[in-house]
Amino acid sequence: MKNILIKELLEMSEDYEREYPEAEAQNLVNFSAWLTNQVAANVSLADVSLGEHTGLLSPEVERYPMVSFSVGRYLSRCYRYFRNYTKKAFEDSLLLTYDDFICLAILAEVESITKMELVEATVNEKTSGMLVIKRLLDKNLAAQYDDEHDKRSKRLKITEAGRTLFREALIKMEQAIQLLQGDLTGQEQLHLLHLFTRLDKFHYPLFVKEKDTDLETLLQRGSRDSELGYKYQKNMKA
């Protein structure tokens, strides 16, 4: 027996250890996620369904990879599916949106938090986040009080009514999330989580610290820690 597959795995494990030499990275879960990424990187467009072409895109977009547009398209579609499922989950609840739920989830985990900390934790614009907080306060699902260290700030904590409602809503939300995951296997769900975690790690600092920065500058700054800026510059020169 030639053991070709084993030899290839050994070579790839050596590549992984060179790329991630830290001790905490040396485990099977991290290596499996990395290996999946390496395989995915070699998948051709013929192996990926990009959806039916609508014919609505102008010829100018042809210099950009169709994959980029499809990723944005399908992320947007999945968001709409999830929004529809959460709407069903909250049909008989005081909660109106997923933002209401996630705010309660955060409040249930901490002793207290400032309003702005909660807004940023939910990745919301200030106006939208404050409206969510107002709904929770008006329905007695959360309570606010003065911050003893900063009198200009208000701190929030969950009420008993809010904690009870959160536990009830959690059952429905688990169903909505299970439905959203569709027929993905457990390993596929872990891989998807790994990718979303990477994206969140990239985007969250930009969202919090660069709210007023234009797209071109964001792309250039993002290139410090990724290939995003390089790809953008390469496309613009093409």
N, C-alpha and C positions, 0 to 999 in steps of 0.2 A: 504494500500500500504506500502511495507516494506522500500522503498527508499534505497535499498542496494547500488545503484550506487552513490547516493548523499553522503551516509556515507563514501564510499570508496574515493570519491573525497575530502571530508573534511579531511580525514586522510592523503591523499597525499599532500594536501595543507599545512598541518602542517609540514610534512616532508620537503617540499620545503622551508618553512619559517625558519626552523631550519638550513637548509643548506645554505640559502642565506638570512641572517637577514638584509642586508643593505636596506635602504629605497628605493633606486633607482631600486632595483631588484624586488620590490613588484608591479608587474603589470601583466596583463593578458597575454601579448605577451611572456614575459620571462617564466611565469609559463607554458604556453602551450608548449613552446619549451622543457622545462625540462620534462614535463609530457610525451611528445612524445618520448623523449630519454629513459624514464623509461619503457615505453611499448615496445620500440624497443629492449631493453636489454633482454626482456623475450621472444623474438621471437626465435623459434627453427630453426635449419638449414633446416628442412623440409619445412618451410614456406618461405625460401629464395632461389631464383634461383641463383646458382653459375655458371651456364653455363655448357656446355658439357665438360666432362673431356677428355683431349687430350691424356692421357696416356704417356705424355712425361716427367712427373715429376719423379724423382728418389724416391725410397722407403724412403730415409732419410728425405724427407720433410714431411712425414706423422706425425711426432711429432709436427708439427706446424699446427695451425688451418687453414683449407682450406679457411675460410672467409678472412684471411689476404692476401692470394694470390689473391683472387677474387677482393678485394677492389683495390689492385694495378693494376690488369688487367683492370678493368672497368674504373678506373681513366685514365689510359693510352689510352684506346680506346676512351673515351669521348674527351680527348685532341686532338686526331687525327681527330675525327668528326668535332670539332670546328675549327681546322686548315684548314680543307677542306672548311668549310662554309666561313671562313674569306678570303680564297683565291678567292672564288667566289665573295665576297663582294668588293674586291679590283681589279677586272678584268679591270676596266676602270679608275683606280685611280693612282696617283703618289705613293701611299702607297704600300709597298710590303708585309708587315707582320702585325700581330696583335701588335707586339712590336712597330712598327712605329706609329700605331694608339694610343696605350696607352701612348706613349711618348707625342704625341700631346695633348692628353686629359689632362695629368698632366700639361703641359706647358700652356694650356688654362685656368687652374684654379689658377695659381700662377703668380705673377708679374715677378719673375725670380727664377732660381735655378742653383746650380752648376752642372757640368757634373756628378760628382760622386754621388751627391744626386739623380740625375735623374736615373742613372744606378741602384742604390740600391732600389729606389722606384719601379722600374719595375722588381725587382728580377731577374736581369741579371748578367751574368759574365761580368767582366770589358771589355774584348776584344769584346764580342758580343754587349754589350751596347754601346760602343764607335763607332762600325760600324753603329748601328742604328742612333746615333746622327750625324755621318758624312753624312749619306744619307739625313737626314732632313736639314742639313746645305747646302749641295750641291744643293738641290732642292729649296732653299730659303724658306723653311717652318719654319725654326728656325734661329735665329741670336745669335752670341756669342760676349761677350765683357769681358774685364778684371774685375775681382773682386776688388773693391776698398779697401777691407780690407785684401785681400790676393792676391798679384800680381802673385802668382804661379797658381792660379785657374782661370778658365773661367766660366762665368755665361751664362745661356741660357735664351732666351725669345722667345715666339712665334711671328711670323710675321703675317701681315694681310693675306698674301697668305695662311699661315698655318692655321689660324683661319677659313678662308673660306673653305678650304679643309676639316678641321675637322668637320665642320657643315654638309658638304655634305656626308662625310663618316659615320657620326653618324647614318644617316637613314638606311644605309645598315647594319651597325653593329647591330642595334636594331633588324633587321630581322634575322641576323645570331644567335643572342642570343636567340631570340624567338624560332627559330628552334631547337637550342640545348636543350632548356628546355622541348622539346617534349610535352607530354600530362600530365605533372605534373600540379596539381591544384595549386591555389594561396597559400594555406596553406602548401602544399608540397614544393613549391619553398622557402617559408620562413624558413621551417625546414632545407632544404638543405643549404640555406644561413647561418643559425645558425651554422651548422656543419662545413662548410668551413671557417667561421670566426674563430671558435675555432682552426681549424687546422693551419690557417695562423698565429694566435697569438702564437701558439707553435713553428712553423717552422721559421718564419721570423727572430727572434733574432739569431737562430742557423745559418741561411744562411748568415747573415751580419757579425756576430762576430766569427764564428767558421768554416770558409771556409776550413782551412787546418786540421781540427780535424777528426780523424778516426771515423768510424761508432760506434764501441763499446763504445768509450768515449762519443759520442753524445747521445747514448741511456742512459748511466749512468747519464749524466747531465740532460737529459730530464726528468728523474725520479723524479727530485726535485719538479716538478710542476704537474706531472701526474703519471698514473699507467704504463706508457710505459716501463720504466726501470725495474719495478717489473715483468711485463709479460715476458720481454726478459730474465731476470735472471732465472725465473721459467722454461721457455722453455729449456734453456741451461742445467739446472740440471736434466731435465726429461730423 
